[in-house]
Amino acid sequence: MDRLDNTVRPYAWGSPTAIPQLLGVEPTGEPQAEMWMGAHPGAPSRTGRGTLAEVLDADPARELGPEAVARFGPRLPFLLKLLAAGSPLSLQVHPDLAQAKEGYADEERRGIPVDAPHRNYKDANHKPELICALTEFDGLCGFRDPHRTADLLDALDVASLKPYVDLLRARPEEAALREVLTAVLTADRDEMARTVAEASAACERLGGDHTPYAEIARHYPGDPGVIAAMLLNHVRLQPGEALFLGAGIPHAYLTGLGVEIMANSDNVLRCGLTPKHVDVPELLRVVRFESGDAGVLHPEAGPDGEEVYATPIDEFRLSRYVLPEGAAAHDLTLATPQILLCTAGTVRAGDLDLAPGRSVFVPAGEKTEVSGTGTLFRATVRL
């Protein structure tokens, strides 16, 4: 078992206080957006034996287990994070596995450098993800029913939005969502900036269901993504609740602290709320134009106290243990690799004590017992 020393990424949207408060350290005054736990080459966790990537490369069968290596290759197929949003992240979607392989191969053929700002596919993998709230957590997830969105836009009484309202009410769902999103993202930038300004002022005036979009507009004035965001469900998670974001589902995190797990990929296609590259044709190829509820997940409790966040993904499996005072030790031994993260109290894993924000990597098959009083998240794979 290896105690992990993890990198915190200072993205501009990060909260300056949420991760330091969890870790019990003084804020630096700079945004602290994500703490990465895993072997991603961008910021691999450090151990007493070198980086976690180096440890896994030295003996993948021993560290990951032969079954995981046979299924996913000699790499850790997931990345675990603490994510602290102080302001909205970009509105984005992720490709499915076939789209990622096709897109990556195409950009490789065309010789686009992997670090080029206009490159879409950094790798050939998909990037499904799960966010579990540690605090109250706001986000956007999936398209709202087009008729409900038409009502929300109509209430703004902005003349330039009327054509979108009509489309959302008159067309079949898929066609309506596709036509409106396409129109928003390809409109004249100056005209759209004026529409966004009028819509933002109306959202401020109306409040209620319009409030989240007014807040987004304060951070991204004039951005077409503000109108695109109005097509999506707003959801507020309570601590312990989660969202699963599958391929093609437009989403954005707005505020809050959570535990995030994802397949080990960097593939992101952006819709807006960002100064970064937006490839509209490729985005429209990947987005799934279907509406539905955001789909808030609650953990499913097992007989041993493990609470599992069920998803259809094999590359990761996230669960948690809420350990009451005086509880018996839990045997967490698995034939697969694990990262254990404490988020509250003090938990003992093996012979290591974990305070909030501290984590360990457990090689496949290593005898592992946990005890103490607190909350422990467990990340592994599903075979």
PALUMVEX-740316 format. One record per residue (C-alpha): residue number from 1; x, y, z; residue in one letter. Coordinates in steps of 0.1 Angstrom, whole numbers, padded with zeros to 4 digits. Each point is the difference from the previous one (the first is absolute). Layout:
<atoms>
  dogu     xx     yy     zz  numar
   NUM      X      Y      Z      A
...
</atoms>
This chain:
<atoms>
  dogu     xx     yy     zz  numar
     1   0000   0000   0000      M
     2   0014   0034  -0010      D
     3  -0009   0033   0015      R
     4  -0007   0025  -0029      L
     5   0014   0035  -0003      D
     6  -0023   0017  -0025      N
     7   0002   0030  -0022      T
     8  -0026   0028   0002      V
     9  -0007   0017  -0033      R
    10  -0005   0038   0002      P
    11  -0026   0005  -0028      Y
    12  -0016   0034   0000      A
    13  -0035  -0013   0008      W
    14   0011  -0017   0032      G
    15  -0010   0009   0035      S
    16   0029   0016   0020      P
    17  -0013  -0015   0033      T
    18  -0019  -0033  -0004      A
    19   0029  -0024  -0005      I
    20   0022   0017   0026      P
    21  -0028  -0002   0025      Q
    22  -0005  -0037  -0006      L
    23   0038  -0006   0003      L
    24   0002   0022   0031      G
    25   0027   0023  -0015      V
    26   0002   0037  -0006      E
    27  -0013   0013  -0034      P
    28   0026   0014  -0023      T
    29  -0023   0027  -0013      G
    30   0001  -0016  -0034      E
    31  -0028  -0022  -0015      P
    32   0004  -0037   0008      Q
    33  -0023  -0018  -0024      A
    34   0009  -0037  -0001      E
    35   0021  -0025   0020      M
    36   0010  -0029  -0022      W
    37   0004  -0035   0014      M
    38   0013  -0026  -0025      G
    39   0026  -0006  -0026      A
    40  -0011   0025  -0027      H
    41   0032   0013  -0018      P
    42  -0011   0036   0005      G
    43   0004  -0002   0038      A
    44   0006  -0035   0014      P
    45  -0002  -0005   0037      S
    46   0033  -0004   0018      R
    47   0008  -0029   0024      T
    48   0030  -0011   0020      G
    49   0010  -0022  -0030      R
    50  -0002   0028  -0027      G
    51  -0030   0012  -0018      T
    52  -0030  -0023  -0002      L
    53   0005  -0002  -0037      A
    54   0036  -0012   0005      E
    55  -0012  -0026   0026      V
    56  -0026  -0014  -0023      L
    57   0024  -0001  -0030      D
    58   0025  -0019   0020      A
    59  -0023  -0030   0007      D
    60  -0035   0005  -0014      P
    61  -0011  -0036   0007      A
    62   0009   0002   0037      R
    63  -0014   0035   0006      E
    64  -0032  -0001  -0022      L
    65  -0006  -0038   0001      G
    66   0000  -0023  -0030      P
    67  -0038   0003  -0007      E
    68   0001   0038  -0001      A
    69   0031   0000  -0023      V
    70  -0018  -0025  -0023      A
    71  -0031   0021  -0001      R
    72   0015   0036  -0001      F
    73   0036  -0004  -0008      G
    74   0030   0008   0022      P
    75  -0014   0033   0013      R
    76  -0023   0014   0026      L
    77  -0032   0005  -0020      P
    78  -0015   0027   0023      F
    79   0009   0034   0015      L
    80  -0014   0010   0033      L
    81  -0003   0037   0010      K
    82  -0011   0025   0025      L
    83  -0018   0027  -0020      L
    84  -0007   0034   0015      A
    85  -0019   0024  -0023      A
    86  -0001   0036   0011      G
    87  -0014   0011  -0034      S
    88  -0015  -0018  -0030      P
    89   0021  -0024  -0020      L
    90  -0003  -0001  -0038      S
    91  -0032  -0015  -0015      L
    92   0012  -0033  -0016      Q
    93  -0006  -0035  -0012      V
    94   0022  -0031  -0003      H
    95   0001  -0025  -0029      P
    96  -0008  -0037   0002      D
    97   0028  -0025  -0005      L
    98  -0006  -0004  -0038      A
    99  -0001   0038  -0005      Q
   100   0032   0005   0020      A
   101   0019  -0027  -0020      K
   102  -0012   0014  -0033      E
   103   0007   0037   0010      G
   104   0034  -0008   0014      Y
   105   0011  -0020  -0031      A
   106  -0012   0028  -0023      D
   107   0019   0027   0019      E
   108   0031  -0022   0001      E
   109  -0003  -0005  -0038      R
   110  -0003   0038  -0005      R
   111   0031   0006   0021      G
   112  -0017   0023   0026      I
   113   0023   0002   0030      P
   114  -0015  -0015   0031      V
   115   0005   0032   0019      D
   116  -0014   0022  -0027      A
   117  -0028   0023   0013      P
   118  -0024  -0010  -0028      H
   119   0005  -0038   0006      R
   120  -0031  -0018   0012      N
   121   0013  -0035   0007      Y
   122   0030  -0004   0023      K
   123  -0003  -0038   0001      D
   124  -0021  -0028  -0014      A
   125  -0021  -0006   0032      N
   126  -0035   0010   0011      H
   127  -0005   0021   0032      K
   128  -0031  -0009   0019      P
   129   0000   0016   0034      E
   130  -0018   0000   0034      L
   131  -0001   0029   0024      I
   132  -0011  -0006   0036      C
   133  -0008   0031   0021      A
   134   0019   0006   0033      L
   135  -0018   0034   0004      T
   136  -0031   0014  -0016      E
   137   0010  -0002  -0037      F
   138  -0015   0018  -0030      D
   139   0003  -0012  -0036      G
   140  -0017  -0003  -0034      L
   141  -0006  -0034  -0014      C
   142  -0018  -0011  -0032      G
   143  -0027   0017  -0020      F
   144  -0032   0011   0017      R
   145  -0033  -0009  -0017      D
   146  -0002   0025  -0030      P
   147  -0034   0012   0009      H
   148   0011   0009   0035      R
   149   0030   0018  -0014      T
   150  -0022   0019  -0024      A
   151  -0020   0012   0030      D
   152   0032   0011   0018      L
   153   0013   0019  -0030      L
   154  -0034   0015  -0009      D
   155  -0003   0015   0035      A
   156   0032   0020  -0007      L
   157  -0019   0020  -0026      D
   158   0031   0004  -0022      V
   159  -0010   0005  -0036      A
   160   0031  -0017  -0015      S
   161  -0008  -0032   0020      L
   162  -0036  -0003  -0014      K
   163   0012  -0021  -0030      P
   164   0016  -0025   0024      Y
   165  -0032  -0001   0020      V
   166  -0020  -0008  -0031      D
   167   0024  -0027  -0011      L
   168  -0001  -0017   0034      L
   169  -0038  -0001   0000      R
   170  -0005  -0010  -0036      A
   171   0027  -0025  -0009      R
   172   0005  -0036   0011      P
   173   0023  -0001   0030      E
   174   0033  -0011  -0016      E
   175  -0004   0024  -0029      A
   176  -0011   0029   0023      A
   177   0030  -0004   0023      L
   178   0025  -0004  -0029      R
   179  -0013   0030  -0019      E
   180   0000   0023   0030      V
   181   0034  -0010   0012      L
   182   0014   0003  -0035      T
   183  -0016   0035  -0004      A
   184   0014   0012   0033      V
   185   0035  -0011  -0006      L
   186   0002   0012  -0036      T
   187  -0018   0034   0004      A
   188   0018   0032  -0007      D
   189   0021   0007   0031      R
   190  -0009   0036   0005      D
   191  -0037  -0007  -0005      E
   192   0002  -0030   0025      M
   193   0018   0022   0025      A
   194  -0029   0024  -0001      R
   195  -0024  -0029   0005      T
   196   0019  -0013   0029      V
   197   0001   0035   0016      A
   198  -0038   0004  -0003      E
   199  -0006  -0036   0012      A
   200   0023   0004   0029      S
   201  -0017   0032   0012      A
   202  -0034  -0018  -0003      A
   203   0013  -0030   0021      C
   204   0012   0024   0027      E
   205  -0034   0017   0000      R
   206  -0020  -0032   0001      L
   207   0020  -0021   0024      G
   208  -0013  -0034   0010      G
   209   0008  -0026  -0027      D
   210   0019   0027  -0019      H
   211   0024   0008   0028      T
   212   0027  -0026  -0009      P
   213   0003   0014  -0036      Y
   214   0003   0035   0013      A
   215   0030  -0011   0021      E
   216   0016  -0018  -0030      I
   217  -0004   0032  -0020      A
   218   0018   0020   0026      R
   219   0030  -0022  -0005      H
   220  -0002  -0003  -0038      Y
   221  -0016   0033  -0013      P
   222  -0010  -0003  -0037      G
   223   0010  -0037  -0003      D
   224  -0024  -0020  -0022      P
   225   0004  -0028   0026      G
   226  -0023   0020   0023      V
   227  -0029  -0006  -0024      I
   228   0011  -0036  -0006      A
   229   0000  -0005   0038      A
   230  -0036   0009   0001      M
   231  -0009  -0031  -0020      L
   232   0013  -0022   0029      L
   233  -0013  -0013   0033      N
   234   0012   0019   0030      H
   235   0006  -0024   0029      V
   236   0010   0006   0036      R
   237   0016  -0030   0017      L
   238  -0001  -0005   0037      Q
   239   0030  -0016   0017      P
   240   0002  -0037  -0009      G
   241  -0020   0004  -0032      E
   242   0017  -0005  -0034      A
   243  -0003   0005  -0038      L
   244   0012  -0023  -0027      F
   245   0010   0017  -0032      L
   246   0001  -0025  -0029      G
   247   0012   0006  -0036      A
   248  -0017   0028  -0019      G
   249  -0018   0016   0031      I
   250   0006   0037   0001      P
   251   0009   0012   0036      H
   252   0017   0025   0021      A
   253   0009   0002   0037      Y
   254  -0008   0034   0015      L
   255   0009   0001   0037      T
   256   0008  -0024   0028      G
   257   0025  -0027   0013      L
   258  -0002  -0036  -0012      G
   259   0018  -0032  -0006      V
   260   0003  -0007  -0037      E
   261   0010  -0032  -0018      I
   262   0005  -0005  -0037      M
   263   0015  -0022  -0026      A
   264   0036   0010  -0006      N
   265  -0005   0024  -0029      S
   266   0004   0037  -0009      D
   267  -0026   0001  -0028      N
   268  -0023   0030   0003      V
   269  -0021   0017  -0026      L
   270  -0012   0035   0012      R
   271  -0033   0017  -0007      C
   272   0009   0033   0017      G
   273   0007   0018   0033      L
   274   0036  -0001  -0009      T
   275   0027   0019  -0019      P
   276   0012  -0033  -0014      K
   277  -0006  -0015  -0034      H
   278  -0036  -0009  -0009      V
   279  -0002  -0024  -0030      D
   280  -0037   0003  -0009      V
   281  -0002  -0027  -0027      P
   282   0018  -0026   0021      E
   283  -0020   0010   0031      L
   284  -0033  -0005  -0019      L
   285   0012  -0034  -0011      R
   286   0006  -0011   0036      V
   287  -0029   0016   0019      V
   288  -0030  -0023   0007      R
   289  -0031   0021  -0007      F
   290  -0024  -0016   0024      E
   291  -0017   0015   0031      S
   292  -0006  -0015   0034      G
   293   0005   0007   0037      D
   294   0035   0005   0013      A
   295  -0001  -0034   0017      G
   296   0012   0006   0035      V
   297   0017  -0032   0014      L
   298  -0002  -0012   0036      H
   299   0023  -0027   0013      P
   300  -0012  -0035   0003      E
   301   0008  -0015   0034      A
   302   0014  -0035   0002      G
   303   0000  -0024   0030      P
   304   0036   0009   0010      D
   305  -0007   0038   0002      G
   306   0015   0008  -0034      E
   307  -0022   0025  -0019      E
   308   0005  -0003  -0038      V
   309  -0007   0026  -0026      Y
   310  -0013  -0022  -0028      A
   311   0012   0009  -0036      T
   312   0002  -0020  -0033      P
   313   0037   0005  -0002      I
   314   0027  -0026   0005      D
   315   0030   0024   0002      E
   316  -0010   0012   0034      F
   317  -0022  -0009   0030      R
   318  -0005   0026   0028      L
   319  -0014  -0008   0035      S
   320   0002   0014   0035      R
   321   0000  -0012   0036      Y
   322  -0015   0021   0027      V
   323   0017  -0014   0031      L
   324  -0017   0007   0033      P
   325   0019   0002   0033      E
   326   0008  -0034   0014      G
   327  -0008  -0019  -0033      A
   328   0019  -0032  -0007      A
   329   0027   0000  -0026      A
   330  -0009  -0006  -0036      H
   331   0019  -0023  -0023      D
   332   0005   0019  -0033      L
   333   0024  -0026  -0016      T
   334  -0006  -0002  -0038      L
   335   0016  -0016  -0030      A
   336   0000   0034  -0017      T
   337   0019   0032   0007      P
   338  -0015   0025   0024      Q
   339   0004   0036   0010      I
   340  -0015   0008   0034      L
   341  -0008   0037   0009      L
   342  -0011   0013   0034      C
   343  -0024   0029  -0002      T
   344  -0011   0003   0037      A
   345   0012  -0011   0034      G
   346   0031  -0022   0004      T
   347   0002  -0034  -0017      V
   348   0027  -0026   0004      R
   349   0008  -0020  -0031      A
   350   0025  -0028   0007      G
   351   0026   0017   0022      D
   352  -0006   0035  -0014      L
   353  -0022   0027   0015      D
   354  -0019   0021  -0025      L
   355  -0013   0035   0008      A
   356  -0025   0018  -0023      P
   357   0015   0004  -0035      G
   358   0026  -0027   0005      R
   359   0002  -0031  -0022      S
   360   0018  -0033  -0006      V
   361   0005  -0023  -0029      F
   362  -0006  -0037   0008      V
   363   0015  -0025  -0024      P
   364  -0022  -0029  -0013      A
   365  -0003  -0028   0025      G
   366   0016   0018   0030      E
   367  -0017  -0008   0033      K
   368  -0018   0032   0010      T
   369  -0021   0008   0030      E
   370  -0015   0034   0009      V
   371  -0013   0013   0033      S
   372  -0005   0033   0018      G
   373  -0027   0026   0000      T
   374  -0007   0019  -0033      G
   375  -0007  -0002  -0037      T
   376   0021  -0020  -0024      L
   377  -0004  -0001  -0038      F
   378   0012  -0030  -0019      R
   379   0010   0001  -0037      A
   380   0007  -0031  -0019      T
   381  -0010  -0017  -0033      V
   382  -0028  -0023  -0008      R
   383   0008  -0034  -0016      L
</atoms>
